[in-house]
Amino acid sequence: MAKTIVIKGMMCAHCQSHVDKALNALPGVTATVDLAAGTATVQGDVSDEALTRAVTDAGYEVVEIR
């Protein structure tokens, strides 16, 4: 299942990398983070709560998951 996460607080390539690593560390998840759009596209069977936790633990804010 594909989900798009709208993320607040990413401002540079380091931020993008940090979120990318946090999401891709989740079991069964493949994520691509788009700094310019402020989003991450996630493939895999994972709960919204787990995605939100990964992003917030990395220091960023989840605005929306769609």
All heavy atoms as TSV, in Angstrom:
chain	resi	resn	atom	element	x	y	z
A	1	MET	N	N	0.836	-1.171	0.000
A	1	MET	CA	C	0.000	0.000	0.000
A	1	MET	C	C	0.890	1.247	0.000
A	1	MET	O	O	1.844	1.327	0.755
A	1	MET	CB	C	-0.884	-0.010	1.251
A	1	MET	CG	C	-1.717	1.226	1.382
A	1	MET	SD	S	-2.643	1.386	2.948
A	1	MET	CE	C	-3.361	-0.222	3.140
A	2	ALA	N	N	0.579	2.196	-0.845
A	2	ALA	CA	C	1.354	3.440	-0.925
A	2	ALA	C	C	0.663	4.528	-0.108
A	2	ALA	O	O	-0.557	4.677	-0.156
A	2	ALA	CB	C	1.489	3.884	-2.367
A	3	LYS	N	N	1.477	5.257	0.645
A	3	LYS	CA	C	0.980	6.390	1.424
A	3	LYS	C	C	1.902	7.571	1.181
A	3	LYS	O	O	3.087	7.396	0.928
A	3	LYS	CB	C	0.978	6.070	2.917
A	3	LYS	CG	C	0.055	4.940	3.307
A	3	LYS	CD	C	0.092	4.704	4.801
A	3	LYS	CE	C	-0.823	3.548	5.169
A	3	LYS	NZ	N	-0.913	3.368	6.625
A	4	THR	N	N	1.334	8.766	1.289
A	4	THR	CA	C	2.126	9.990	1.205
A	4	THR	C	C	2.049	10.691	2.546
A	4	THR	O	O	0.958	10.903	3.075
A	4	THR	CB	C	1.605	10.917	0.090
A	4	THR	OG1	O	1.691	10.224	-1.155
A	4	THR	CG2	C	2.424	12.196	0.016
A	5	ILE	N	N	3.202	11.028	3.081
A	5	ILE	CA	C	3.281	11.733	4.361
A	5	ILE	C	C	3.712	13.168	4.076
A	5	ILE	O	O	4.725	13.391	3.412
A	5	ILE	CB	C	4.321	11.085	5.289
A	5	ILE	CG1	C	4.074	9.592	5.438
A	5	ILE	CG2	C	4.320	11.773	6.654
A	5	ILE	CD1	C	5.210	8.862	6.134
A	6	VAL	N	N	2.942	14.118	4.567
A	6	VAL	CA	C	3.322	15.524	4.474
A	6	VAL	C	C	4.093	15.850	5.755
A	6	VAL	O	O	3.587	15.647	6.864
A	6	VAL	CB	C	2.083	16.434	4.323
A	6	VAL	CG1	C	2.502	17.895	4.245
A	6	VAL	CG2	C	1.274	16.033	3.097
A	7	ILE	N	N	5.336	16.332	5.577
A	7	ILE	CA	C	6.245	16.524	6.703
A	7	ILE	C	C	6.645	17.991	6.825
A	7	ILE	O	O	7.034	18.618	5.838
A	7	ILE	CB	C	7.506	15.651	6.528
A	7	ILE	CG1	C	7.106	14.186	6.399
A	7	ILE	CG2	C	8.484	15.864	7.683
A	7	ILE	CD1	C	8.217	13.273	5.943
A	8	LYS	N	N	6.573	18.507	8.035
A	8	LYS	CA	C	6.954	19.887	8.316
A	8	LYS	C	C	8.307	19.903	9.022
A	8	LYS	O	O	8.551	19.092	9.911
A	8	LYS	CB	C	5.901	20.540	9.209
A	8	LYS	CG	C	6.120	22.001	9.491
A	8	LYS	CD	C	4.969	22.540	10.305
A	8	LYS	CE	C	5.173	23.989	10.656
A	8	LYS	NZ	N	4.058	24.505	11.455
A	9	GLY	N	N	9.173	20.805	8.610
A	9	GLY	CA	C	10.436	20.996	9.304
A	9	GLY	C	C	11.675	20.576	8.529
A	9	GLY	O	O	12.785	20.844	8.956
A	10	MET	N	N	11.500	19.900	7.389
A	10	MET	CA	C	12.672	19.528	6.578
A	10	MET	C	C	13.134	20.757	5.803
A	10	MET	O	O	12.354	21.345	5.078
A	10	MET	CB	C	12.331	18.412	5.583
A	10	MET	CG	C	12.034	17.094	6.208
A	10	MET	SD	S	11.935	15.760	4.985
A	10	MET	CE	C	10.638	16.330	3.888
A	11	MET	N	N	14.406	21.137	5.989
A	11	MET	CA	C	14.893	22.353	5.343
A	11	MET	C	C	16.127	22.156	4.480
A	11	MET	O	O	16.504	23.065	3.767
A	11	MET	CB	C	15.177	23.398	6.404
A	11	MET	CG	C	13.968	23.675	7.242
A	11	MET	SD	S	14.088	25.241	8.057
A	11	MET	CE	C	12.620	25.204	9.039
A	12	CYS	N	N	16.762	20.977	4.561
A	12	CYS	CA	C	18.001	20.780	3.811
A	12	CYS	C	C	18.159	19.303	3.462
A	12	CYS	O	O	17.373	18.466	3.886
A	12	CYS	CB	C	19.203	21.262	4.624
A	12	CYS	SG	S	19.469	20.316	6.139
A	13	ALA	N	N	19.199	19.008	2.710
A	13	ALA	CA	C	19.451	17.623	2.296
A	13	ALA	C	C	19.735	16.721	3.496
A	13	ALA	O	O	19.385	15.539	3.488
A	13	ALA	CB	C	20.611	17.578	1.307
A	14	HIS	N	N	20.336	17.276	4.548
A	14	HIS	CA	C	20.586	16.490	5.761
A	14	HIS	C	C	19.255	16.083	6.404
A	14	HIS	O	O	19.100	14.946	6.853
A	14	HIS	CB	C	21.435	17.292	6.754
A	14	HIS	CG	C	21.657	16.585	8.050
A	14	HIS	ND1	N	22.489	15.502	8.162
A	14	HIS	CD2	C	21.120	16.795	9.269
A	14	HIS	CE1	C	22.457	15.076	9.420
A	14	HIS	NE2	N	21.641	15.852	10.111
A	15	CYS	N	N	18.310	16.998	6.449
A	15	CYS	CA	C	16.976	16.704	6.985
A	15	CYS	C	C	16.320	15.591	6.170
A	15	CYS	O	O	15.748	14.648	6.720
A	15	CYS	CB	C	16.087	17.941	6.929
A	15	CYS	SG	S	16.637	19.341	7.910
A	16	GLN	N	N	16.405	15.720	4.861
A	16	GLN	CA	C	15.828	14.720	3.959
A	16	GLN	C	C	16.437	13.346	4.231
A	16	GLN	O	O	15.726	12.358	4.345
A	16	GLN	CB	C	16.074	15.134	2.508
A	16	GLN	CG	C	15.572	14.130	1.502
A	16	GLN	CD	C	15.909	14.542	0.069
A	16	GLN	OE1	O	16.591	15.538	-0.155
A	16	GLN	NE2	N	15.432	13.793	-0.876
A	17	SER	N	N	17.730	13.290	4.373
A	17	SER	CA	C	18.427	12.037	4.632
A	17	SER	C	C	18.025	11.441	5.979
A	17	SER	O	O	17.835	10.232	6.109
A	17	SER	CB	C	19.933	12.269	4.591
A	17	SER	OG	O	20.635	11.107	4.928
A	18	HIS	N	N	17.884	12.289	6.977
A	18	HIS	CA	C	17.507	11.843	8.316
A	18	HIS	C	C	16.118	11.186	8.300
A	18	HIS	O	O	15.915	10.117	8.887
A	18	HIS	CB	C	17.541	13.047	9.253
A	18	HIS	CG	C	17.667	12.704	10.688
A	18	HIS	ND1	N	17.301	13.566	11.676
A	18	HIS	CD2	C	18.105	11.592	11.321
A	18	HIS	CE1	C	17.505	13.005	12.852
A	18	HIS	NE2	N	17.994	11.808	12.656
A	19	VAL	N	N	15.163	11.816	7.630
A	19	VAL	CA	C	13.806	11.263	7.526
A	19	VAL	C	C	13.827	9.985	6.681
A	19	VAL	O	O	13.176	8.994	7.027
A	19	VAL	CB	C	12.821	12.303	6.932
A	19	VAL	CG1	C	11.467	11.676	6.645
A	19	VAL	CG2	C	12.670	13.483	7.882
A	20	ASP	N	N	14.586	9.990	5.606
A	20	ASP	CA	C	14.697	8.819	4.736
A	20	ASP	C	C	15.196	7.606	5.533
A	20	ASP	O	O	14.619	6.519	5.451
A	20	ASP	CB	C	15.642	9.134	3.574
A	20	ASP	CG	C	15.724	8.008	2.573
A	20	ASP	OD1	O	14.763	7.835	1.804
A	20	ASP	OD2	O	16.754	7.291	2.561
A	21	LYS	N	N	16.240	7.798	6.297
A	21	LYS	CA	C	16.796	6.700	7.100
A	21	LYS	C	C	15.802	6.221	8.153
A	21	LYS	O	O	15.667	5.025	8.394
A	21	LYS	CB	C	18.100	7.133	7.766
A	21	LYS	CG	C	19.247	7.230	6.804
A	21	LYS	CD	C	20.507	7.712	7.483
A	21	LYS	CE	C	21.609	7.912	6.467
A	21	LYS	NZ	N	22.807	8.497	7.039
A	22	ALA	N	N	15.098	7.151	8.789
A	22	ALA	CA	C	14.129	6.786	9.829
A	22	ALA	C	C	12.992	5.946	9.256
A	22	ALA	O	O	12.592	4.940	9.846
A	22	ALA	CB	C	13.575	8.041	10.490
A	23	LEU	N	N	12.476	6.339	8.105
A	23	LEU	CA	C	11.361	5.604	7.503
A	23	LEU	C	C	11.817	4.262	6.935
A	23	LEU	O	O	11.141	3.241	7.116
A	23	LEU	CB	C	10.686	6.449	6.416
A	23	LEU	CG	C	9.897	7.652	6.925
A	23	LEU	CD1	C	9.468	8.531	5.766
A	23	LEU	CD2	C	8.693	7.213	7.753
A	24	ASN	N	N	12.947	4.249	6.252
A	24	ASN	CA	C	13.426	3.001	5.657
A	24	ASN	C	C	13.913	1.998	6.696
A	24	ASN	O	O	14.069	0.817	6.383
A	24	ASN	CB	C	14.509	3.285	4.614
A	24	ASN	CG	C	13.909	3.775	3.313
A	24	ASN	OD1	O	13.137	3.063	2.675
A	24	ASN	ND2	N	14.225	4.995	2.928
A	25	ALA	N	N	14.106	2.435	7.946
A	25	ALA	CA	C	14.484	1.522	9.024
A	25	ALA	C	C	13.298	0.699	9.523
A	25	ALA	O	O	13.489	-0.319	10.188
A	25	ALA	CB	C	15.096	2.307	10.181
A	26	LEU	N	N	12.082	1.131	9.170
A	26	LEU	CA	C	10.900	0.370	9.578
A	26	LEU	C	C	10.830	-0.934	8.784
A	26	LEU	O	O	11.071	-0.933	7.571
A	26	LEU	CB	C	9.625	1.195	9.340
A	26	LEU	CG	C	9.481	2.460	10.189
A	26	LEU	CD1	C	8.302	3.293	9.684
A	26	LEU	CD2	C	9.295	2.098	11.650
A	27	PRO	N	N	10.496	-2.042	9.430
A	27	PRO	CA	C	10.431	-3.340	8.744
A	27	PRO	C	C	9.425	-3.338	7.586
A	27	PRO	O	O	8.288	-2.900	7.751
A	27	PRO	CB	C	9.969	-4.311	9.835
A	27	PRO	CG	C	10.251	-3.621	11.123
A	27	PRO	CD	C	10.177	-2.146	10.849
A	28	GLY	N	N	9.872	-3.777	6.420
A	28	GLY	CA	C	9.000	-3.904	5.249
A	28	GLY	C	C	8.654	-2.611	4.553
A	28	GLY	O	O	7.774	-2.579	3.697
A	29	VAL	N	N	9.339	-1.526	4.898
A	29	VAL	CA	C	9.021	-0.211	4.332
A	29	VAL	C	C	10.086	0.226	3.337
A	29	VAL	O	O	11.277	0.066	3.573
A	29	VAL	CB	C	8.894	0.850	5.455
A	29	VAL	CG1	C	8.828	2.260	4.873
A	29	VAL	CG2	C	7.688	0.579	6.311
A	30	THR	N	N	9.621	0.768	2.217
A	30	THR	CA	C	10.482	1.448	1.258
A	30	THR	C	C	9.948	2.864	1.133
A	30	THR	O	O	8.777	3.048	0.800
A	30	THR	CB	C	10.452	0.747	-0.115
A	30	THR	OG1	O	10.844	-0.609	0.052
A	30	THR	CG2	C	11.384	1.433	-1.095
A	31	ALA	N	N	10.785	3.850	1.431
A	31	ALA	CA	C	10.347	5.245	1.419
A	31	ALA	C	C	11.242	6.085	0.533
A	31	ALA	O	O	12.438	5.844	0.436
A	31	ALA	CB	C	10.351	5.807	2.829
A	32	THR	N	N	10.635	7.079	-0.103
A	32	THR	CA	C	11.348	8.075	-0.891
A	32	THR	C	C	10.927	9.442	-0.375
A	32	THR	O	O	9.726	9.742	-0.344
A	32	THR	CB	C	11.001	7.952	-2.388
A	32	THR	OG1	O	11.273	6.629	-2.814
A	32	THR	CG2	C	11.804	8.933	-3.215
A	33	VAL	N	N	11.888	10.248	0.025
A	33	VAL	CA	C	11.596	11.557	0.605
A	33	VAL	C	C	11.886	12.644	-0.418
A	33	VAL	O	O	12.952	12.663	-1.025
A	33	VAL	CB	C	12.426	11.785	1.891
A	33	VAL	CG1	C	12.107	13.138	2.505
A	33	VAL	CG2	C	12.176	10.663	2.895
A	34	ASP	N	N	10.930	13.555	-0.593
A	34	ASP	CA	C	11.056	14.668	-1.532
A	34	ASP	C	C	11.161	15.964	-0.726
A	34	ASP	O	O	10.156	16.442	-0.184
A	34	ASP	CB	C	9.841	14.696	-2.457
A	34	ASP	CG	C	9.915	15.774	-3.530
A	34	ASP	OD1	O	10.694	16.740	-3.379
A	34	ASP	OD2	O	9.187	15.646	-4.523
A	35	LEU	N	N	12.362	16.491	-0.638
A	35	LEU	CA	C	12.607	17.701	0.149
A	35	LEU	C	C	11.811	18.889	-0.380
A	35	LEU	O	O	11.184	19.615	0.387
A	35	LEU	CB	C	14.106	18.028	0.159
A	35	LEU	CG	C	14.518	19.305	0.877
A	35	LEU	CD1	C	14.171	19.244	2.359
A	35	LEU	CD2	C	16.006	19.551	0.688
A	36	ALA	N	N	11.823	19.094	-1.687
A	36	ALA	CA	C	11.158	20.253	-2.290
A	36	ALA	C	C	9.655	20.254	-2.021
A	36	ALA	O	O	9.063	21.300	-1.755
A	36	ALA	CB	C	11.422	20.294	-3.792
A	37	ALA	N	N	9.042	19.070	-2.057
A	37	ALA	CA	C	7.600	18.969	-1.832
A	37	ALA	C	C	7.261	18.840	-0.345
A	37	ALA	O	O	6.103	19.016	0.047
A	37	ALA	CB	C	7.040	17.769	-2.586
A	38	GLY	N	N	8.246	18.489	0.470
A	38	GLY	CA	C	8.002	18.285	1.888
A	38	GLY	C	C	7.179	17.035	2.163
A	38	GLY	O	O	6.368	17.011	3.082
A	39	THR	N	N	7.426	16.007	1.347
A	39	THR	CA	C	6.651	14.775	1.480
A	39	THR	C	C	7.556	13.550	1.454
A	39	THR	O	O	8.715	13.617	1.046
A	39	THR	CB	C	5.630	14.615	0.337
A	39	THR	OG1	O	6.331	14.547	-0.909
A	39	THR	CG2	C	4.619	15.746	0.305
A	40	ALA	N	N	6.986	12.441	1.884
A	40	ALA	CA	C	7.627	11.139	1.750
A	40	ALA	C	C	6.586	10.194	1.191
A	40	ALA	O	O	5.431	10.201	1.627
A	40	ALA	CB	C	8.125	10.633	3.089
A	41	THR	N	N	6.969	9.396	0.209
A	41	THR	CA	C	6.113	8.362	-0.340
A	41	THR	C	C	6.591	7.041	0.230
A	41	THR	O	O	7.771	6.712	0.132
A	41	THR	CB	C	6.174	8.345	-1.881
A	41	THR	OG1	O	5.818	9.642	-2.361
A	41	THR	CG2	C	5.231	7.311	-2.449
A	42	VAL	N	N	5.665	6.312	0.830
A	42	VAL	CA	C	6.004	5.097	1.547
A	42	VAL	C	C	5.274	3.915	0.938
A	42	VAL	O	O	4.068	3.976	0.699
A	42	VAL	CB	C	5.619	5.235	3.041
A	42	VAL	CG1	C	5.925	3.967	3.797
A	42	VAL	CG2	C	6.318	6.418	3.664
A	43	GLN	N	N	6.008	2.837	0.690
A	43	GLN	CA	C	5.444	1.571	0.226
A	43	GLN	C	C	5.632	0.558	1.341
A	43	GLN	O	O	6.714	0.475	1.929
A	43	GLN	CB	C	6.173	1.072	-1.027
A	43	GLN	CG	C	6.072	1.975	-2.233
A	43	GLN	CD	C	4.729	1.877	-2.916
A	43	GLN	OE1	O	4.024	0.889	-2.785
A	43	GLN	NE2	N	4.371	2.912	-3.647
A	44	GLY	N	N	4.600	-0.217	1.618
A	44	GLY	CA	C	4.721	-1.260	2.629
A	44	GLY	C	C	3.519	-1.285	3.541
A	44	GLY	O	O	2.724	-0.346	3.583
A	45	ASP	N	N	3.386	-2.372	4.253
A	45	ASP	CA	C	2.274	-2.553	5.170
A	45	ASP	C	C	2.699	-2.069	6.550
A	45	ASP	O	O	3.296	-2.813	7.330
A	45	ASP	CB	C	1.876	-4.034	5.205
A	45	ASP	CG	C	0.628	-4.273	6.032
A	45	ASP	OD1	O	-0.135	-3.314	6.243
A	45	ASP	OD2	O	0.432	-5.418	6.474
A	46	VAL	N	N	2.400	-0.818	6.826
A	46	VAL	CA	C	2.808	-0.200	8.089
A	46	VAL	C	C	1.708	0.754	8.542
A	46	VAL	O	O	1.031	1.372	7.724
A	46	VAL	CB	C	4.166	0.530	7.917
A	46	VAL	CG1	C	4.066	1.646	6.916
A	46	VAL	CG2	C	4.709	1.014	9.235
A	47	SER	N	N	1.531	0.858	9.838
A	47	SER	CA	C	0.478	1.718	10.377
A	47	SER	C	C	0.866	3.195	10.307
A	47	SER	O	O	2.054	3.536	10.297
A	47	SER	CB	C	0.178	1.334	11.829
A	47	SER	OG	O	1.259	1.709	12.666
A	48	ASP	N	N	-0.151	4.032	10.286
A	48	ASP	CA	C	0.087	5.478	10.320
A	48	ASP	C	C	0.803	5.870	11.609
A	48	ASP	O	O	1.635	6.777	11.613
A	48	ASP	CB	C	-1.234	6.245	10.213
A	48	ASP	CG	C	-1.855	6.151	8.823
A	48	ASP	OD1	O	-1.237	5.553	7.918
A	48	ASP	OD2	O	-2.970	6.683	8.648
A	49	GLU	N	N	0.479	5.175	12.698
A	49	GLU	CA	C	1.109	5.474	13.982
A	49	GLU	C	C	2.619	5.203	13.925
A	49	GLU	O	O	3.413	5.980	14.446
A	49	GLU	CB	C	0.468	4.647	15.103
A	49	GLU	CG	C	-0.967	5.034	15.397
A	49	GLU	CD	C	-1.977	4.446	14.411
A	49	GLU	OE1	O	-1.656	3.475	13.684
A	49	GLU	OE2	O	-3.089	4.980	14.341
A	50	ALA	N	N	3.011	4.095	13.312
A	50	ALA	CA	C	4.439	3.764	13.195
A	50	ALA	C	C	5.164	4.784	12.324
A	50	ALA	O	O	6.290	5.189	12.629
A	50	ALA	CB	C	4.623	2.360	12.639
A	51	LEU	N	N	4.526	5.215	11.241
A	51	LEU	CA	C	5.120	6.229	10.364
A	51	LEU	C	C	5.285	7.548	11.109
A	51	LEU	O	O	6.343	8.183	11.049
A	51	LEU	CB	C	4.260	6.427	9.115
A	51	LEU	CG	C	4.167	5.237	8.163
A	51	LEU	CD1	C	3.118	5.505	7.087
A	51	LEU	CD2	C	5.518	4.931	7.544
A	52	THR	N	N	4.241	7.941	11.808
A	52	THR	CA	C	4.289	9.193	12.571
A	52	THR	C	C	5.378	9.135	13.634
A	52	THR	O	O	6.143	10.086	13.804
A	52	THR	CB	C	2.919	9.477	13.222
A	52	THR	OG1	O	1.933	9.592	12.181
A	52	THR	CG2	C	2.949	10.763	14.041
A	53	ARG	N	N	5.479	8.030	14.336
A	53	ARG	CA	C	6.495	7.871	15.377
A	53	ARG	C	C	7.899	7.982	14.791
A	53	ARG	O	O	8.773	8.642	15.359
A	53	ARG	CB	C	6.319	6.530	16.096
A	53	ARG	CG	C	7.159	6.407	17.347
A	53	ARG	CD	C	6.880	5.139	18.154
A	53	ARG	NE	N	5.504	4.689	18.140
A	53	ARG	CZ	C	5.073	3.600	17.479
A	53	ARG	NH1	N	5.910	2.857	16.791
A	53	ARG	NH2	N	3.811	3.265	17.520
A	54	ALA	N	N	8.126	7.339	13.646
A	54	ALA	CA	C	9.451	7.383	13.016
A	54	ALA	C	C	9.837	8.812	12.636
A	54	ALA	O	O	10.967	9.241	12.869
A	54	ALA	CB	C	9.489	6.476	11.788
A	55	VAL	N	N	8.895	9.543	12.067
A	55	VAL	CA	C	9.174	10.917	11.638
A	55	VAL	C	C	9.367	11.838	12.844
A	55	VAL	O	O	10.311	12.634	12.883
A	55	VAL	CB	C	8.057	11.447	10.708
A	55	VAL	CG1	C	8.239	12.933	10.405
A	55	VAL	CG2	C	8.027	10.650	9.406
A	56	THR	N	N	8.501	11.719	13.843
A	56	THR	CA	C	8.622	12.595	15.006
A	56	THR	C	C	9.867	12.258	15.832
A	56	THR	O	O	10.513	13.159	16.361
A	56	THR	CB	C	7.358	12.572	15.895
A	56	THR	OG1	O	7.075	11.236	16.274
A	56	THR	CG2	C	6.171	13.158	15.161
A	57	ASP	N	N	10.208	10.976	15.927
A	57	ASP	CA	C	11.438	10.597	16.632
A	57	ASP	C	C	12.675	11.150	15.921
A	57	ASP	O	O	13.705	11.381	16.552
A	57	ASP	CB	C	11.559	9.077	16.764
A	57	ASP	CG	C	10.608	8.503	17.812
A	57	ASP	OD1	O	9.966	9.282	18.546
A	57	ASP	OD2	O	10.497	7.255	17.881
A	58	ALA	N	N	12.571	11.358	14.602
A	58	ALA	CA	C	13.671	11.940	13.835
A	58	ALA	C	C	13.719	13.462	13.998
A	58	ALA	O	O	14.660	14.104	13.551
A	58	ALA	CB	C	13.539	11.575	12.354
A	59	GLY	N	N	12.680	14.039	14.638
A	59	GLY	CA	C	12.692	15.474	14.924
A	59	GLY	C	C	11.841	16.328	14.008
A	59	GLY	O	O	11.991	17.558	13.988
A	60	TYR	N	N	10.923	15.711	13.281
A	60	TYR	CA	C	10.092	16.457	12.332
A	60	TYR	C	C	8.627	16.228	12.649
A	60	TYR	O	O	8.278	15.356	13.438
A	60	TYR	CB	C	10.440	16.034	10.893
A	60	TYR	CG	C	11.910	16.220	10.637
A	60	TYR	CD1	C	12.806	15.181	10.840
A	60	TYR	CD2	C	12.415	17.457	10.277
A	60	TYR	CE1	C	14.174	15.361	10.678
A	60	TYR	CE2	C	13.783	17.645	10.099
A	60	TYR	CZ	C	14.650	16.592	10.311
A	60	TYR	OH	O	15.987	16.792	10.156
A	61	GLU	N	N	7.754	17.011	12.036
A	61	GLU	CA	C	6.331	16.965	12.323
A	61	GLU	C	C	5.555	16.391	11.144
A	61	GLU	O	O	5.753	16.814	10.010
A	61	GLU	CB	C	5.818	18.382	12.634
A	61	GLU	CG	C	4.366	18.440	12.951
A	61	GLU	CD	C	3.865	19.862	13.181
A	61	GLU	OE1	O	4.699	20.766	13.406
A	61	GLU	OE2	O	2.639	20.066	13.120
A	62	VAL	N	N	4.672	15.455	11.425
A	62	VAL	CA	C	3.779	14.919	10.405
A	62	VAL	C	C	2.548	15.797	10.366
A	62	VAL	O	O	1.846	15.960	11.370
A	62	VAL	CB	C	3.388	13.457	10.703
A	62	VAL	CG1	C	2.322	12.975	9.725
A	62	VAL	CG2	C	4.613	12.558	10.639
A	63	VAL	N	N	2.277	16.377	9.204
A	63	VAL	CA	C	1.115	17.241	9.028
A	63	VAL	C	C	-0.097	16.397	8.614
A	63	VAL	O	O	-1.205	16.613	9.084
A	63	VAL	CB	C	1.391	18.335	7.968
A	63	VAL	CG1	C	0.158	19.172	7.694
A	63	VAL	CG2	C	2.556	19.201	8.404
A	64	GLU	N	N	0.158	15.418	7.734
A	64	GLU	CA	C	-0.932	14.621	7.183
A	64	GLU	C	C	-0.368	13.344	6.586
A	64	GLU	O	O	0.749	13.330	6.090
A	64	GLU	CB	C	-1.640	15.441	6.092
A	64	GLU	CG	C	-2.716	14.730	5.334
A	64	GLU	CD	C	-3.302	15.568	4.199
A	64	GLU	OE1	O	-2.664	16.551	3.752
A	64	GLU	OE2	O	-4.403	15.226	3.766
A	65	ILE	N	N	-1.163	12.287	6.659
A	65	ILE	CA	C	-0.847	11.041	5.945
A	65	ILE	C	C	-2.039	10.742	5.073
A	65	ILE	O	O	-3.170	10.672	5.537
A	65	ILE	CB	C	-0.576	9.877	6.924
A	65	ILE	CG1	C	0.631	10.178	7.804
A	65	ILE	CG2	C	-0.357	8.579	6.130
A	65	ILE	CD1	C	0.936	9.132	8.850
A	66	ARG	N	N	-1.755	10.579	3.793
A	66	ARG	CA	C	-2.865	10.294	2.859
A	66	ARG	C	C	-2.546	9.131	1.970
A	66	ARG	O	O	-1.442	8.717	1.821
A	66	ARG	CB	C	-3.224	11.523	2.042
A	66	ARG	CG	C	-2.056	12.199	1.385
A	66	ARG	CD	C	-2.487	13.422	0.608
A	66	ARG	NE	N	-1.297	13.952	-0.021
A	66	ARG	CZ	C	-0.925	15.201	0.002
A	66	ARG	NH1	N	-1.655	16.092	0.586
A	66	ARG	NH2	N	0.168	15.580	-0.591
